[in-house]
Amino acid sequence: MSHNLHTQRSLSGLQSYIEHCQKVIDRIDSQESYGDDFTEKVINLTFQYAPSDNGLAFLVQVQKVLQPTDIRLKVVVPE
């Protein structure tokens, strides 16, 4: 399996998980005060090695997919 496909599947899973958690939190909030305000949802990707040009292009596409959502992608690459 290519790294991009594996990363795509992982990010899709994370997005689904975050959206599910938000639904649970919204349901709890409607019943009682939960006390936490999740106004920012961030998927933080930290790379051990700099991604290839193909990998960077993939991350740009991921950001475009996440743009209409309230989930932000933060990418940290080594210097």
N, C-alpha and C positions, 0 to 999 in steps of 0.2 A: 504494500500500500504506500502511495507517495506521501511525503510529509504534508503537502498541502491538503490532500484529502483527509488525512488523519486530523489535521488542525481544524479543517472545516467541520468535521463531525464533532470534534470536541467543543468548538465554539457554538455550534447549533445546540448541543446538549446543555451548555452553560446558559445560553439565551432562554431555552425552555425552562430550565431550573429557576432562573431569576424571575421569569414571568409567573411561574407557578407560586413561588414564594410571595410575590407581590399580591397574588389573589388571596392567599392564606392570610397575609397581613391585613389586607383590605377587609376581609370577612371578620377578623378579630377586632379590628378598629370599629366596625359597625356594631359590634356587641359590647365592647368596652374599650377604654383607653389603653393602648398597647405601650405607649411611652417612647417608642423609637420612631424617628421620622427618616425614612429611607428616600431622601430626595435625590440622591445620586447613586447610580448603579454602575460600577466599573468592572470591566474584565481587564485585569492587569497581566499582560504577557511580558515576561522577562526572558530574554534570549541569552544563552551562554555564548553563542557565536553569532556574528552578524548574518542575518538572512540574505539569501541570494536575491538577485533582481526579481526573479520569478516569485519568490516568497514575499518580497515587499509589494509587488503588484497585487498579490493575493490579499495582503493585509489592507490595501487601499479598497479593494472590493468589499472586504468584510466591513470596513468603516461605512461604506455606502449602504450596505444592508442594514446596519445598526442605526444609521442616521435618523430614520423616522421614529425610532423607539427612544425610550429614555435610558438606554444602556449605552455607556461610553466605552470605547476601547483605548486602553493606555498601553503603549508599546515601549519597552526599554531595551535598547540594543547596546552591546559593549562598544566602548570607544576604541 
